Structure formats: C-alpha cells, structure tokens
Amino acid sequence: MNRKKLVTMANQIAAFFAAEPDHSVAVAGVAGHLQRYWEPRMRREVYAVLDGGGEHGLSPLVVEALVAHRASLEPARP
C-alpha cells in the first residue's frame, strides 16, 4: 500500500469533516469513515505512518481521530 496515497486520502476525509462546527463530531466522523470504508490493511498502514515518527503529513484532525479511536480502528495483526 502506498503510504503517501493513504496520507492524502486520510487528509481529504479530514478536510470534509473539518467543516463540522462541533469538533468532537468531526473527530468521530473521520474515525467512523475510516472504520466503515477502509480495509484493515489500510488502517494498519496509516497507523504505521503515525507511529513511524518524524514528519508524517497527517492533518491534526486525522491524528486526533486515530489516537482517540485507536482501540476500535486498529485491526489485530493477522
């Protein structure tokens, strides 16, 4: 999976939900979208990007959603 593409896609999702006036709803919206529409391997990869340290390029809203909802979003290793 191309990590740069995943970062771009995650940031596009966050850009959509950023218009939500209630920040907690926006965070939940990003997490819900990732849960419903991203395959487990895609979610594993985006967590690898987040956990890799350094400049990952993920928007703050994506990072907040990934951190706050990690228990429900991060799939178990096969």
Distance bins in CASP14 RR format, pairs under 12 A and 6 or more apart:
PFRMAT RR
TARGET T0000
AUTHOR 0000-0000-0000
RMODE 2
METHOD distances of the structure
MODEL  1
1 7 0 0 0 0 0 1 0 0 0 0 0
1 9 0 0 0 0 0 1 0 0 0 0 0
1 38 0 0 0 0 0 1 0 0 0 0 0
1 39 0 0 0 0 1 0 0 0 0 0 0
1 40 0 0 0 0 0 1 0 0 0 0 0
1 41 1 0 0 1 0 0 0 0 0 0 0
1 42 1 0 0 1 0 0 0 0 0 0 0
1 43 0 0 0 0 0 1 0 0 0 0 0
1 44 0 0 0 0 1 0 0 0 0 0 0
1 45 1 0 1 0 0 0 0 0 0 0 0
1 46 0 0 0 0 1 0 0 0 0 0 0
1 47 0 0 0 0 0 1 0 0 0 0 0
1 48 0 0 0 0 1 0 0 0 0 0 0
1 49 0 0 0 0 0 1 0 0 0 0 0
2 8 0 0 0 0 1 0 0 0 0 0 0
2 9 0 0 0 0 1 0 0 0 0 0 0
2 42 0 0 0 0 0 1 0 0 0 0 0
2 45 0 0 0 0 1 0 0 0 0 0 0
2 46 0 0 0 0 0 1 0 0 0 0 0
2 49 0 0 0 0 0 1 0 0 0 0 0
3 9 0 0 0 0 0 1 0 0 0 0 0
3 10 0 0 0 0 0 1 0 0 0 0 0
3 41 0 0 0 0 0 1 0 0 0 0 0
3 42 0 0 0 0 0 1 0 0 0 0 0
3 44 0 0 0 0 0 1 0 0 0 0 0
3 45 1 0 1 0 0 0 0 0 0 0 0
3 46 1 0 0 1 0 0 0 0 0 0 0
3 47 0 0 0 0 0 1 0 0 0 0 0
3 48 1 0 0 1 0 0 0 0 0 0 0
3 49 1 0 1 0 0 0 0 0 0 0 0
3 50 0 0 0 0 0 1 0 0 0 0 0
3 51 0 0 0 0 0 1 0 0 0 0 0
3 52 0 0 0 0 0 1 0 0 0 0 0
3 56 0 0 0 0 1 0 0 0 0 0 0
3 57 0 0 0 0 0 1 0 0 0 0 0
3 58 0 0 0 0 0 1 0 0 0 0 0
4 10 0 0 0 0 0 1 0 0 0 0 0
4 11 0 0 0 0 0 1 0 0 0 0 0
4 45 0 0 0 0 0 1 0 0 0 0 0
4 46 0 0 0 0 0 1 0 0 0 0 0
4 49 0 0 0 0 1 0 0 0 0 0 0
4 56 0 0 0 0 0 1 0 0 0 0 0
4 57 0 0 0 0 1 0 0 0 0 0 0
4 58 0 0 0 0 0 1 0 0 0 0 0
5 11 0 0 0 0 0 1 0 0 0 0 0
5 12 0 0 0 0 0 1 0 0 0 0 0
5 42 0 0 0 0 1 0 0 0 0 0 0
5 45 0 0 0 0 1 0 0 0 0 0 0
5 46 0 0 0 0 0 1 0 0 0 0 0
5 49 0 0 0 0 0 1 0 0 0 0 0
6 12 0 0 0 0 0 1 0 0 0 0 0
6 13 0 0 0 0 0 1 0 0 0 0 0
6 34 0 0 0 0 0 1 0 0 0 0 0
6 38 0 0 0 0 1 0 0 0 0 0 0
6 39 0 0 0 0 0 1 0 0 0 0 0
6 41 0 0 0 0 0 1 0 0 0 0 0
6 42 1 0 0 1 0 0 0 0 0 0 0
6 43 0 0 0 0 1 0 0 0 0 0 0
6 44 0 0 0 0 0 1 0 0 0 0 0
6 45 1 0 1 0 0 0 0 0 0 0 0
6 46 1 0 1 0 0 0 0 0 0 0 0
6 47 0 0 0 0 0 1 0 0 0 0 0
6 48 0 0 0 0 1 0 0 0 0 0 0
6 49 1 0 0 1 0 0 0 0 0 0 0
6 50 0 0 0 0 0 1 0 0 0 0 0
6 56 0 0 0 0 0 1 0 0 0 0 0
6 57 0 0 0 0 0 1 0 0 0 0 0
6 58 0 0 0 0 1 0 0 0 0 0 0
6 62 0 0 0 0 0 1 0 0 0 0 0
6 66 0 0 0 0 0 1 0 0 0 0 0
7 13 0 0 0 0 0 1 0 0 0 0 0
7 14 0 0 0 0 0 1 0 0 0 0 0
7 42 0 0 0 0 0 1 0 0 0 0 0
7 45 0 0 0 0 1 0 0 0 0 0 0
7 46 1 0 0 1 0 0 0 0 0 0 0
7 48 0 0 0 0 0 1 0 0 0 0 0
7 49 1 0 0 1 0 0 0 0 0 0 0
7 50 0 0 0 0 1 0 0 0 0 0 0
7 55 0 0 0 0 0 1 0 0 0 0 0
7 56 1 0 0 1 0 0 0 0 0 0 0
7 57 1 0 1 0 0 0 0 0 0 0 0
7 58 1 0 1 0 0 0 0 0 0 0 0
7 59 0 0 0 0 1 0 0 0 0 0 0
7 62 0 0 0 0 1 0 0 0 0 0 0
7 63 0 0 0 0 0 1 0 0 0 0 0
7 66 0 0 0 0 0 1 0 0 0 0 0
8 14 0 0 0 0 0 1 0 0 0 0 0
8 15 0 0 0 0 0 1 0 0 0 0 0
8 46 0 0 0 0 0 1 0 0 0 0 0
8 49 0 0 0 0 0 1 0 0 0 0 0
8 57 0 0 0 0 1 0 0 0 0 0 0
8 58 0 0 0 0 0 1 0 0 0 0 0
8 59 0 0 0 0 0 1 0 0 0 0 0
8 62 0 0 0 0 0 1 0 0 0 0 0
9 15 0 0 0 0 0 1 0 0 0 0 0
9 16 0 0 0 0 0 1 0 0 0 0 0
9 30 0 0 0 0 0 1 0 0 0 0 0
9 33 0 0 0 0 0 1 0 0 0 0 0
9 34 0 0 0 0 1 0 0 0 0 0 0
9 37 0 0 0 0 1 0 0 0 0 0 0
9 38 0 0 0 0 1 0 0 0 0 0 0
9 39 0 0 0 0 0 1 0 0 0 0 0
9 42 0 0 0 0 1 0 0 0 0 0 0
9 43 0 0 0 0 0 1 0 0 0 0 0
9 45 0 0 0 0 0 1 0 0 0 0 0
9 46 0 0 0 0 1 0 0 0 0 0 0
9 49 0 0 0 0 0 1 0 0 0 0 0
9 58 0 0 0 0 0 1 0 0 0 0 0
9 59 0 0 0 0 0 1 0 0 0 0 0
9 62 0 0 0 0 1 0 0 0 0 0 0
10 16 0 0 0 0 0 1 0 0 0 0 0
10 17 0 0 0 0 0 1 0 0 0 0 0
10 30 1 0 0 1 0 0 0 0 0 0 0
10 31 0 0 0 0 0 1 0 0 0 0 0
10 33 0 0 0 0 1 0 0 0 0 0 0
10 34 1 0 0 1 0 0 0 0 0 0 0
10 37 0 0 0 0 0 1 0 0 0 0 0
10 38 0 0 0 0 1 0 0 0 0 0 0
10 42 0 0 0 0 1 0 0 0 0 0 0
10 43 0 0 0 0 1 0 0 0 0 0 0
10 45 0 0 0 0 0 1 0 0 0 0 0
10 46 1 0 1 0 0 0 0 0 0 0 0
10 47 0 0 0 0 0 1 0 0 0 0 0
10 49 0 0 0 0 1 0 0 0 0 0 0
10 50 0 0 0 0 1 0 0 0 0 0 0
10 56 0 0 0 0 0 1 0 0 0 0 0
10 57 0 0 0 0 1 0 0 0 0 0 0
10 58 1 0 0 1 0 0 0 0 0 0 0
10 59 1 0 0 1 0 0 0 0 0 0 0
10 60 0 0 0 0 0 1 0 0 0 0 0
10 61 0 0 0 0 1 0 0 0 0 0 0
10 62 1 0 1 0 0 0 0 0 0 0 0
10 63 0 0 0 0 1 0 0 0 0 0 0
10 64 0 0 0 0 0 1 0 0 0 0 0
10 65 0 0 0 0 1 0 0 0 0 0 0
10 66 0 0 0 0 1 0 0 0 0 0 0
10 73 0 0 0 0 0 1 0 0 0 0 0
11 17 0 0 0 0 0 1 0 0 0 0 0
11 18 0 0 0 0 1 0 0 0 0 0 0
11 30 0 0 0 0 1 0 0 0 0 0 0
11 46 0 0 0 0 0 1 0 0 0 0 0
11 49 0 0 0 0 0 1 0 0 0 0 0
11 56 0 0 0 0 0 1 0 0 0 0 0
11 57 1 0 0 1 0 0 0 0 0 0 0
11 58 1 0 0 1 0 0 0 0 0 0 0
11 59 1 0 1 0 0 0 0 0 0 0 0
11 60 0 0 0 0 0 1 0 0 0 0 0
11 61 0 0 0 0 1 0 0 0 0 0 0
11 62 1 0 0 1 0 0 0 0 0 0 0
11 63 0 0 0 0 0 1 0 0 0 0 0
11 65 0 0 0 0 0 1 0 0 0 0 0
12 18 0 0 0 0 0 1 0 0 0 0 0
12 30 0 0 0 0 0 1 0 0 0 0 0
12 33 0 0 0 0 0 1 0 0 0 0 0
12 34 0 0 0 0 0 1 0 0 0 0 0
12 58 0 0 0 0 0 1 0 0 0 0 0
12 59 0 0 0 0 1 0 0 0 0 0 0
12 61 0 0 0 0 0 1 0 0 0 0 0
12 62 0 0 0 0 1 0 0 0 0 0 0
13 20 0 0 0 0 0 1 0 0 0 0 0
13 26 0 0 0 0 0 1 0 0 0 0 0
13 27 0 0 0 0 0 1 0 0 0 0 0
13 29 0 0 0 0 1 0 0 0 0 0 0
13 30 1 0 1 0 0 0 0 0 0 0 0
13 31 0 0 0 0 1 0 0 0 0 0 0
13 32 0 0 0 0 1 0 0 0 0 0 0
13 33 1 0 1 0 0 0 0 0 0 0 0
13 34 1 0 0 1 0 0 0 0 0 0 0
13 35 0 0 0 0 0 1 0 0 0 0 0
13 36 0 0 0 0 0 1 0 0 0 0 0
13 37 0 0 0 0 1 0 0 0 0 0 0
13 38 0 0 0 0 1 0 0 0 0 0 0
13 42 0 0 0 0 0 1 0 0 0 0 0
13 46 0 0 0 0 0 1 0 0 0 0 0
13 58 0 0 0 0 0 1 0 0 0 0 0
13 59 0 0 0 0 1 0 0 0 0 0 0
13 61 0 0 0 0 1 0 0 0 0 0 0
13 62 1 0 0 1 0 0 0 0 0 0 0
13 65 0 0 0 0 1 0 0 0 0 0 0
13 66 0 0 0 0 0 1 0 0 0 0 0
14 20 0 0 0 0 0 1 0 0 0 0 0
14 23 0 0 0 0 0 1 0 0 0 0 0
14 26 1 0 0 1 0 0 0 0 0 0 0
14 27 0 0 0 0 1 0 0 0 0 0 0
14 29 0 0 0 0 1 0 0 0 0 0 0
14 30 1 0 1 0 0 0 0 0 0 0 0
14 31 0 0 0 0 0 1 0 0 0 0 0
14 32 0 0 0 0 0 1 0 0 0 0 0
14 33 0 0 0 0 1 0 0 0 0 0 0
14 34 0 0 0 0 0 1 0 0 0 0 0
14 46 0 0 0 0 0 1 0 0 0 0 0
14 57 0 0 0 0 0 1 0 0 0 0 0
14 58 0 0 0 0 1 0 0 0 0 0 0
14 59 1 0 1 0 0 0 0 0 0 0 0
14 60 0 0 0 0 1 0 0 0 0 0 0
14 61 1 1 0 0 0 0 0 0 0 0 0
14 62 1 0 1 0 0 0 0 0 0 0 0
14 63 0 0 0 0 1 0 0 0 0 0 0
14 64 0 0 0 0 1 0 0 0 0 0 0
14 65 1 0 0 1 0 0 0 0 0 0 0
14 66 0 0 0 0 0 1 0 0 0 0 0
15 26 0 0 0 0 0 1 0 0 0 0 0
15 30 0 0 0 0 1 0 0 0 0 0 0
15 33 0 0 0 0 0 1 0 0 0 0 0
15 59 1 0 0 1 0 0 0 0 0 0 0
15 60 0 0 0 0 0 1 0 0 0 0 0
15 61 0 0 0 0 1 0 0 0 0 0 0
15 62 0 0 0 0 1 0 0 0 0 0 0
16 26 0 0 0 0 1 0 0 0 0 0 0
16 29 0 0 0 0 1 0 0 0 0 0 0
16 30 0 0 0 0 1 0 0 0 0 0 0
16 33 0 0 0 0 1 0 0 0 0 0 0
16 59 0 0 0 0 0 1 0 0 0 0 0
16 61 0 0 0 0 1 0 0 0 0 0 0
16 62 0 0 0 0 0 1 0 0 0 0 0
17 23 0 0 0 0 1 0 0 0 0 0 0
17 24 0 0 0 0 0 1 0 0 0 0 0
17 25 1 0 0 1 0 0 0 0 0 0 0
17 26 1 0 1 0 0 0 0 0 0 0 0
17 27 1 0 0 1 0 0 0 0 0 0 0
17 28 0 0 0 0 1 0 0 0 0 0 0
17 29 1 0 1 0 0 0 0 0 0 0 0
17 30 1 0 1 0 0 0 0 0 0 0 0
17 31 0 0 0 0 1 0 0 0 0 0 0
17 32 0 0 0 0 1 0 0 0 0 0 0
17 33 1 0 0 1 0 0 0 0 0 0 0
17 34 0 0 0 0 0 1 0 0 0 0 0
17 59 0 0 0 0 0 1 0 0 0 0 0
17 61 1 0 0 1 0 0 0 0 0 0 0
17 62 0 0 0 0 1 0 0 0 0 0 0
17 64 0 0 0 0 0 1 0 0 0 0 0
17 65 0 0 0 0 1 0 0 0 0 0 0
18 25 0 0 0 0 0 1 0 0 0 0 0
18 26 1 0 0 1 0 0 0 0 0 0 0
18 27 0 0 0 0 0 1 0 0 0 0 0
18 29 0 0 0 0 0 1 0 0 0 0 0
18 30 0 0 0 0 1 0 0 0 0 0 0
18 59 0 0 0 0 1 0 0 0 0 0 0
18 60 0 0 0 0 1 0 0 0 0 0 0
18 61 1 0 1 0 0 0 0 0 0 0 0
18 62 0 0 0 0 0 1 0 0 0 0 0
18 64 0 0 0 0 0 1 0 0 0 0 0
18 65 0 0 0 0 0 1 0 0 0 0 0
19 25 0 0 0 0 0 1 0 0 0 0 0
19 26 0 0 0 0 1 0 0 0 0 0 0
19 29 0 0 0 0 0 1 0 0 0 0 0
19 61 0 0 0 0 0 1 0 0 0 0 0
20 26 1 0 1 0 0 0 0 0 0 0 0
20 27 0 0 0 0 1 0 0 0 0 0 0
20 28 0 0 0 0 1 0 0 0 0 0 0
20 29 1 0 0 1 0 0 0 0 0 0 0
20 30 0 0 0 0 1 0 0 0 0 0 0
20 61 0 0 0 0 1 0 0 0 0 0 0
20 65 0 0 0 0 0 1 0 0 0 0 0
22 28 0 0 0 0 1 0 0 0 0 0 0
22 29 0 0 0 0 0 1 0 0 0 0 0
23 29 0 0 0 0 0 1 0 0 0 0 0
23 30 0 0 0 0 0 1 0 0 0 0 0
23 60 0 0 0 0 0 1 0 0 0 0 0
23 61 0 0 0 0 1 0 0 0 0 0 0
23 64 0 0 0 0 1 0 0 0 0 0 0
23 65 0 0 0 0 0 1 0 0 0 0 0
23 68 0 0 0 0 0 1 0 0 0 0 0
24 30 0 0 0 0 0 1 0 0 0 0 0
24 31 0 0 0 0 0 1 0 0 0 0 0
24 61 0 0 0 0 0 1 0 0 0 0 0
24 64 0 0 0 0 1 0 0 0 0 0 0
24 65 0 0 0 0 0 1 0 0 0 0 0
24 68 0 0 0 0 1 0 0 0 0 0 0
24 69 0 0 0 0 0 1 0 0 0 0 0
25 31 0 0 0 0 0 1 0 0 0 0 0
25 32 0 0 0 0 0 1 0 0 0 0 0
25 61 0 0 0 0 0 1 0 0 0 0 0
25 65 0 0 0 0 0 1 0 0 0 0 0
26 32 0 0 0 0 0 1 0 0 0 0 0
26 33 0 0 0 0 0 1 0 0 0 0 0
26 59 0 0 0 0 0 1 0 0 0 0 0
26 60 0 0 0 0 0 1 0 0 0 0 0
26 61 1 0 0 1 0 0 0 0 0 0 0
26 62 0 0 0 0 0 1 0 0 0 0 0
26 64 0 0 0 0 1 0 0 0 0 0 0
26 65 0 0 0 0 1 0 0 0 0 0 0
26 68 0 0 0 0 0 1 0 0 0 0 0
27 33 0 0 0 0 0 1 0 0 0 0 0
27 34 0 0 0 0 0 1 0 0 0 0 0
27 59 0 0 0 0 0 1 0 0 0 0 0
27 60 0 0 0 0 0 1 0 0 0 0 0
27 61 1 0 0 1 0 0 0 0 0 0 0
27 62 0 0 0 0 1 0 0 0 0 0 0
27 63 0 0 0 0 1 0 0 0 0 0 0
27 64 1 0 1 0 0 0 0 0 0 0 0
27 65 1 0 1 0 0 0 0 0 0 0 0
27 66 0 0 0 0 1 0 0 0 0 0 0
27 67 0 0 0 0 1 0 0 0 0 0 0
27 68 1 0 1 0 0 0 0 0 0 0 0
27 69 1 0 0 1 0 0 0 0 0 0 0
27 73 0 0 0 0 0 1 0 0 0 0 0
28 34 0 0 0 0 0 1 0 0 0 0 0
28 35 0 0 0 0 0 1 0 0 0 0 0
28 36 0 0 0 0 0 1 0 0 0 0 0
28 61 0 0 0 0 0 1 0 0 0 0 0
28 64 0 0 0 0 0 1 0 0 0 0 0
28 65 1 0 0 1 0 0 0 0 0 0 0
28 68 0 0 0 0 1 0 0 0 0 0 0
28 69 1 0 0 1 0 0 0 0 0 0 0
28 72 0 0 0 0 0 1 0 0 0 0 0
28 73 0 0 0 0 0 1 0 0 0 0 0
29 35 0 0 0 0 1 0 0 0 0 0 0
29 36 0 0 0 0 1 0 0 0 0 0 0
29 37 0 0 0 0 0 1 0 0 0 0 0
29 61 0 0 0 0 1 0 0 0 0 0 0
29 62 0 0 0 0 0 1 0 0 0 0 0
29 64 0 0 0 0 0 1 0 0 0 0 0
29 65 1 0 0 1 0 0 0 0 0 0 0
29 68 0 0 0 0 0 1 0 0 0 0 0
29 69 0 0 0 0 1 0 0 0 0 0 0
29 73 0 0 0 0 0 1 0 0 0 0 0
30 36 0 0 0 0 0 1 0 0 0 0 0
30 37 0 0 0 0 0 1 0 0 0 0 0
30 38 0 0 0 0 0 1 0 0 0 0 0
30 46 0 0 0 0 0 1 0 0 0 0 0
30 58 0 0 0 0 0 1 0 0 0 0 0
30 59 0 0 0 0 1 0 0 0 0 0 0
30 60 0 0 0 0 0 1 0 0 0 0 0
30 61 1 0 1 0 0 0 0 0 0 0 0
30 62 1 0 0 1 0 0 0 0 0 0 0
30 63 0 0 0 0 1 0 0 0 0 0 0
30 64 1 0 0 1 0 0 0 0 0 0 0
30 65 1 1 0 0 0 0 0 0 0 0 0
30 66 0 0 0 0 1 0 0 0 0 0 0
30 67 0 0 0 0 0 1 0 0 0 0 0
30 68 0 0 0 0 1 0 0 0 0 0 0
30 69 0 0 0 0 1 0 0 0 0 0 0
30 73 0 0 0 0 1 0 0 0 0 0 0
31 37 0 0 0 0 0 1 0 0 0 0 0
31 38 0 0 0 0 0 1 0 0 0 0 0
31 43 0 0 0 0 0 1 0 0 0 0 0
31 46 0 0 0 0 0 1 0 0 0 0 0
31 61 0 0 0 0 0 1 0 0 0 0 0
31 62 0 0 0 0 1 0 0 0 0 0 0
31 63 0 0 0 0 0 1 0 0 0 0 0
31 64 0 0 0 0 1 0 0 0 0 0 0
31 65 1 0 1 0 0 0 0 0 0 0 0
31 66 1 0 0 1 0 0 0 0 0 0 0
31 67 0 0 0 0 1 0 0 0 0 0 0
31 68 1 0 0 1 0 0 0 0 0 0 0
31 69 1 1 0 0 0 0 0 0 0 0 0
31 70 0 0 0 0 1 0 0 0 0 0 0
31 71 0 0 0 0 0 1 0 0 0 0 0
31 72 1 0 0 1 0 0 0 0 0 0 0
31 73 1 0 0 1 0 0 0 0 0 0 0
31 74 0 0 0 0 0 1 0 0 0 0 0
32 38 0 0 0 0 1 0 0 0 0 0 0
32 43 0 0 0 0 0 1 0 0 0 0 0
32 65 0 0 0 0 1 0 0 0 0 0 0
32 66 0 0 0 0 0 1 0 0 0 0 0
32 68 0 0 0 0 0 1 0 0 0 0 0
32 69 1 0 0 1 0 0 0 0 0 0 0
32 72 0 0 0 0 1 0 0 0 0 0 0
32 73 0 0 0 0 1 0 0 0 0 0 0
33 42 0 0 0 0 0 1 0 0 0 0 0
33 43 0 0 0 0 0 1 0 0 0 0 0
33 61 0 0 0 0 0 1 0 0 0 0 0
33 62 0 0 0 0 0 1 0 0 0 0 0
33 65 0 0 0 0 1 0 0 0 0 0 0
33 66 0 0 0 0 0 1 0 0 0 0 0
33 69 0 0 0 0 0 1 0 0 0 0 0
33 73 0 0 0 0 0 1 0 0 0 0 0
34 40 0 0 0 0 0 1 0 0 0 0 0
34 42 0 0 0 0 1 0 0 0 0 0 0
34 43 1 0 0 1 0 0 0 0 0 0 0
34 44 0 0 0 0 0 1 0 0 0 0 0
34 45 0 0 0 0 0 1 0 0 0 0 0
34 46 1 0 0 1 0 0 0 0 0 0 0
34 47 0 0 0 0 0 1 0 0 0 0 0
34 50 0 0 0 0 0 1 0 0 0 0 0
34 58 0 0 0 0 0 1 0 0 0 0 0
34 61 0 0 0 0 0 1 0 0 0 0 0
34 62 0 0 0 0 1 0 0 0 0 0 0
34 65 1 0 0 1 0 0 0 0 0 0 0
34 66 1 0 0 1 0 0 0 0 0 0 0
34 68 0 0 0 0 0 1 0 0 0 0 0
34 69 0 0 0 0 1 0 0 0 0 0 0
34 70 0 0 0 0 0 1 0 0 0 0 0
34 72 0 0 0 0 1 0 0 0 0 0 0
34 73 1 0 1 0 0 0 0 0 0 0 0
34 74 0 0 0 0 0 1 0 0 0 0 0
34 75 0 0 0 0 0 1 0 0 0 0 0
35 42 0 0 0 0 0 1 0 0 0 0 0
35 43 0 0 0 0 1 0 0 0 0 0 0
35 46 0 0 0 0 0 1 0 0 0 0 0
35 65 0 0 0 0 1 0 0 0 0 0 0
35 66 0 0 0 0 0 1 0 0 0 0 0
35 69 1 0 0 1 0 0 0 0 0 0 0
35 70 0 0 0 0 0 1 0 0 0 0 0
35 71 0 0 0 0 0 1 0 0 0 0 0
35 72 1 0 0 1 0 0 0 0 0 0 0
35 73 1 0 1 0 0 0 0 0 0 0 0
35 74 0 0 0 0 0 1 0 0 0 0 0
35 75 0 0 0 0 1 0 0 0 0 0 0
36 42 0 0 0 0 0 1 0 0 0 0 0
36 43 0 0 0 0 0 1 0 0 0 0 0
36 72 0 0 0 0 0 1 0 0 0 0 0
36 73 0 0 0 0 0 1 0 0 0 0 0
37 43 0 0 0 0 0 1 0 0 0 0 0
37 73 0 0 0 0 0 1 0 0 0 0 0
38 44 0 0 0 0 1 0 0 0 0 0 0
38 45 0 0 0 0 1 0 0 0 0 0 0
38 46 1 0 0 1 0 0 0 0 0 0 0
38 47 0 0 0 0 0 1 0 0 0 0 0
38 62 0 0 0 0 0 1 0 0 0 0 0
38 65 0 0 0 0 0 1 0 0 0 0 0
38 66 0 0 0 0 0 1 0 0 0 0 0
38 73 0 0 0 0 1 0 0 0 0 0 0
38 74 0 0 0 0 0 1 0 0 0 0 0
38 75 0 0 0 0 1 0 0 0 0 0 0
39 45 0 0 0 0 1 0 0 0 0 0 0
39 46 0 0 0 0 0 1 0 0 0 0 0
39 75 0 0 0 0 1 0 0 0 0 0 0
39 78 0 0 0 0 0 1 0 0 0 0 0
40 46 0 0 0 0 0 1 0 0 0 0 0
40 47 0 0 0 0 0 1 0 0 0 0 0
40 73 0 0 0 0 1 0 0 0 0 0 0
40 74 0 0 0 0 1 0 0 0 0 0 0
40 75 1 1 0 0 0 0 0 0 0 0 0
40 76 0 0 0 0 1 0 0 0 0 0 0
40 77 0 0 0 0 1 0 0 0 0 0 0
40 78 0 0 0 0 1 0 0 0 0 0 0
41 47 0 0 0 0 0 1 0 0 0 0 0
41 48 0 0 0 0 0 1 0 0 0 0 0
41 74 0 0 0 0 0 1 0 0 0 0 0
41 75 1 0 0 1 0 0 0 0 0 0 0
41 76 0 0 0 0 0 1 0 0 0 0 0
41 77 0 0 0 0 0 1 0 0 0 0 0
41 78 0 0 0 0 1 0 0 0 0 0 0
42 48 0 0 0 0 0 1 0 0 0 0 0
42 49 0 0 0 0 0 1 0 0 0 0 0
42 73 0 0 0 0 0 1 0 0 0 0 0
42 74 0 0 0 0 0 1 0 0 0 0 0
42 75 0 0 0 0 1 0 0 0 0 0 0
43 49 0 0 0 0 0 1 0 0 0 0 0
43 50 0 0 0 0 0 1 0 0 0 0 0
43 62 0 0 0 0 0 1 0 0 0 0 0
43 65 0 0 0 0 0 1 0 0 0 0 0
43 66 0 0 0 0 1 0 0 0 0 0 0
43 69 0 0 0 0 0 1 0 0 0 0 0
43 70 0 0 0 0 1 0 0 0 0 0 0
43 72 0 0 0 0 0 1 0 0 0 0 0
43 73 1 0 1 0 0 0 0 0 0 0 0
43 74 1 0 0 1 0 0 0 0 0 0 0
43 75 1 0 1 0 0 0 0 0 0 0 0
43 76 0 0 0 0 0 1 0 0 0 0 0
43 77 0 0 0 0 0 1 0 0 0 0 0
44 50 0 0 0 0 0 1 0 0 0 0 0
44 51 0 0 0 0 0 1 0 0 0 0 0
44 66 0 0 0 0 0 1 0 0 0 0 0
44 70 0 0 0 0 0 1 0 0 0 0 0
44 73 0 0 0 0 1 0 0 0 0 0 0
44 74 1 0 0 1 0 0 0 0 0 0 0
44 75 1 0 0 1 0 0 0 0 0 0 0
44 76 0 0 0 0 1 0 0 0 0 0 0
44 77 1 0 0 1 0 0 0 0 0 0 0
44 78 0 0 0 0 1 0 0 0 0 0 0
45 51 0 0 0 0 0 1 0 0 0 0 0
45 52 0 0 0 0 0 1 0 0 0 0 0
45 56 0 0 0 0 0 1 0 0 0 0 0
45 58 0 0 0 0 0 1 0 0 0 0 0
45 66 0 0 0 0 0 1 0 0 0 0 0
45 74 0 0 0 0 0 1 0 0 0 0 0
45 75 0 0 0 0 0 1 0 0 0 0 0
46 52 0 0 0 0 0 1 0 0 0 0 0
46 56 0 0 0 0 1 0 0 0 0 0 0
46 57 0 0 0 0 0 1 0 0 0 0 0
46 58 1 0 0 1 0 0 0 0 0 0 0
46 59 0 0 0 0 0 1 0 0 0 0 0
46 62 1 0 0 1 0 0 0 0 0 0 0
46 63 0 0 0 0 0 1 0 0 0 0 0
46 65 0 0 0 0 0 1 0 0 0 0 0
46 66 1 0 0 1 0 0 0 0 0 0 0
46 67 0 0 0 0 0 1 0 0 0 0 0
46 69 0 0 0 0 0 1 0 0 0 0 0
46 70 0 0 0 0 0 1 0 0 0 0 0
46 73 0 0 0 0 1 0 0 0 0 0 0
46 74 0 0 0 0 1 0 0 0 0 0 0
46 75 0 0 0 0 0 1 0 0 0 0 0
47 53 0 0 0 0 0 1 0 0 0 0 0
47 56 0 0 0 0 0 1 0 0 0 0 0
47 58 0 0 0 0 0 1 0 0 0 0 0
47 62 0 0 0 0 0 1 0 0 0 0 0
47 63 0 0 0 0 0 1 0 0 0 0 0
47 65 0 0 0 0 0 1 0 0 0 0 0
47 66 1 0 0 1 0 0 0 0 0 0 0
47 67 0 0 0 0 0 1 0 0 0 0 0
47 69 0 0 0 0 0 1 0 0 0 0 0
47 70 1 0 0 1 0 0 0 0 0 0 0
47 71 0 0 0 0 0 1 0 0 0 0 0
47 73 1 0 0 1 0 0 0 0 0 0 0
47 74 1 0 1 0 0 0 0 0 0 0 0
47 75 0 0 0 0 1 0 0 0 0 0 0
47 76 0 0 0 0 0 1 0 0 0 0 0
47 77 0 0 0 0 0 1 0 0 0 0 0
48 56 0 0 0 0 1 0 0 0 0 0 0
48 58 0 0 0 0 0 1 0 0 0 0 0
48 66 0 0 0 0 0 1 0 0 0 0 0
48 74 0 0 0 0 0 1 0 0 0 0 0
48 77 0 0 0 0 0 1 0 0 0 0 0
49 55 0 0 0 0 0 1 0 0 0 0 0
49 56 1 0 1 0 0 0 0 0 0 0 0
49 57 0 0 0 0 1 0 0 0 0 0 0
49 58 1 0 0 1 0 0 0 0 0 0 0
49 62 0 0 0 0 1 0 0 0 0 0 0
49 63 0 0 0 0 0 1 0 0 0 0 0
49 66 0 0 0 0 1 0 0 0 0 0 0
50 56 1 0 0 1 0 0 0 0 0 0 0
50 57 0 0 0 0 1 0 0 0 0 0 0
50 58 1 0 0 1 0 0 0 0 0 0 0
50 59 0 0 0 0 0 1 0 0 0 0 0
50 60 0 0 0 0 0 1 0 0 0 0 0
50 62 0 0 0 0 1 0 0 0 0 0 0
50 63 1 0 0 1 0 0 0 0 0 0 0
50 64 0 0 0 0 0 1 0 0 0 0 0
50 65 0 0 0 0 0 1 0 0 0 0 0
50 66 1 0 1 0 0 0 0 0 0 0 0
50 67 1 0 0 1 0 0 0 0 0 0 0
50 70 0 0 0 0 1 0 0 0 0 0 0
50 73 0 0 0 0 0 1 0 0 0 0 0
50 74 0 0 0 0 1 0 0 0 0 0 0
51 58 0 0 0 0 0 1 0 0 0 0 0
51 63 0 0 0 0 0 1 0 0 0 0 0
51 66 0 0 0 0 1 0 0 0 0 0 0
51 67 0 0 0 0 0 1 0 0 0 0 0
51 70 0 0 0 0 0 1 0 0 0 0 0
51 74 0 0 0 0 1 0 0 0 0 0 0
52 58 0 0 0 0 0 1 0 0 0 0 0
53 63 0 0 0 0 0 1 0 0 0 0 0
56 62 0 0 0 0 1 0 0 0 0 0 0
56 63 0 0 0 0 1 0 0 0 0 0 0
56 66 0 0 0 0 0 1 0 0 0 0 0
57 63 0 0 0 0 1 0 0 0 0 0 0
58 64 0 0 0 0 1 0 0 0 0 0 0
58 65 0 0 0 0 1 0 0 0 0 0 0
58 66 1 0 0 1 0 0 0 0 0 0 0
58 67 0 0 0 0 0 1 0 0 0 0 0
59 65 0 0 0 0 1 0 0 0 0 0 0
59 66 0 0 0 0 0 1 0 0 0 0 0
60 66 0 0 0 0 0 1 0 0 0 0 0
60 67 0 0 0 0 0 1 0 0 0 0 0
61 67 0 0 0 0 0 1 0 0 0 0 0
61 68 0 0 0 0 0 1 0 0 0 0 0
62 68 0 0 0 0 0 1 0 0 0 0 0
62 69 0 0 0 0 0 1 0 0 0 0 0
62 73 0 0 0 0 0 1 0 0 0 0 0
63 69 0 0 0 0 0 1 0 0 0 0 0
63 70 0 0 0 0 0 1 0 0 0 0 0
64 70 0 0 0 0 0 1 0 0 0 0 0
65 72 0 0 0 0 0 1 0 0 0 0 0
65 73 1 0 0 1 0 0 0 0 0 0 0
65 74 0 0 0 0 0 1 0 0 0 0 0
66 72 0 0 0 0 0 1 0 0 0 0 0
66 73 1 0 0 1 0 0 0 0 0 0 0
66 74 0 0 0 0 1 0 0 0 0 0 0
67 73 0 0 0 0 1 0 0 0 0 0 0
67 74 0 0 0 0 0 1 0 0 0 0 0
68 74 0 0 0 0 0 1 0 0 0 0 0
END
